[in-house]
């Protein structure tokens, strides 16, 4: 079972930035894809950003150029740089990894955007 550990969440003011990290228990190149999802209270979990093993990225429509997903294989870590944060970005952010038919999730990290 792949272990994914998220970090970097917290409280930030509107317009601020945060960088989330997802540390994997193995090489991120071994995964077909990795991604960030989020879930706000009483809402469905939604895709924020994903990256494939060959570097193809995909973003949720609401990102609109504010977030960037990247990977560092030397550290087995995937990052989500979030800029221009808005109150509606408040949610628990989860890391997901796909390897073959196996899907693994992290425990989540809370992001709160509030003044």
N, C-alpha and C positions, 0 to 999 in steps of 0.2 A: 504494500500500500504506500502510495506516495504521500509524503508529508509536506504540507504547504503552511507556512507561517507568515501571516500578514503583520505589518507594523507601519507606523507613520500617521495613523489617524489622530484626530484631536479636534479642538475647538479653534476656529479661525473666523475672522471678521469677513463680511462680504467684500469681494474684490481681492482677497488674500490668496495665498498659495499653500499647497501641501504636496509632499511627495510620498506616495505609498510604496512600500516594498513587499514583495512576496518571495520569500526564500524557500526554495524547493530542496527536497532531500536527495535529488539526483541532478544530472545535467539537464538544463532546460532544452538542449538540443535533442534530447531523447523524447520530448513531447511533440505531438503533432501540432498542438497549439496551446497557448496559455492566454488567459484573459481576466479581465476585471468585470465583475457584476456588482450591482448595488440593489438594496432593498430598503425602501422607506416604510414607515409604519402604515399598515393597511394597504400597501401597494404590492404589485407583483415584482419579483426579481427581474432586473433588466440588464442587458448588455451595456457596459460602459465602453470597453475597448478590448480588442484581442490582437494577438500576434501569432503568426504561424512560424514553424521551424525555419522557413526560408525567408522570413522577414516581412511577409505581407501583413498589413495592419487593417483593422476595421474599427469604426467608432459608431457609437449610438448617435442618432440625429441631434440629440440635445447637446452634444459635446461642442459642436460648432467651432472647432479649432482651439478650444481652451485646454484640452488635455492631450498628453502625449504618452504612449506606451512604448517601453523599450526593454531590452534584455541585456544582461551581462552574464555570459556563460561562465566566465572565470569565477564569478561569485554565486552561480546557480540562482540568480535573482532576476525577477521581472519588476519593473517600476511603472508607476503611473504618476506622472507629473501633472498636477492639477493647478491651473491658473484661473484668475478671474472667477473665483468661486462665488456661488449664489446661494441664498437660503434654501432654494429648492434642490440643491445638491446634497442636502443633509440626508444621510442614510448610513446603513452598515454596508461596507464595501468588502466583497469577497473575491478571493483569487480562485481561479479554476484552471485545471490542467487536464488535457486530453492526451492519452497515450493508447493508441489502438482503439479498443472499445471501452477502455476504462476511463472514467471521469472522477477526478478528485477535487475536493473543495477545501479551502482553508476555513478557519473558525470565524473570520470576519474582523474588521476593524471599524470603529465608529468614526464617522466624519460629521461634525456639526458646524454649520455655517450660520453664525448669528452675531449681531452687534450687542 
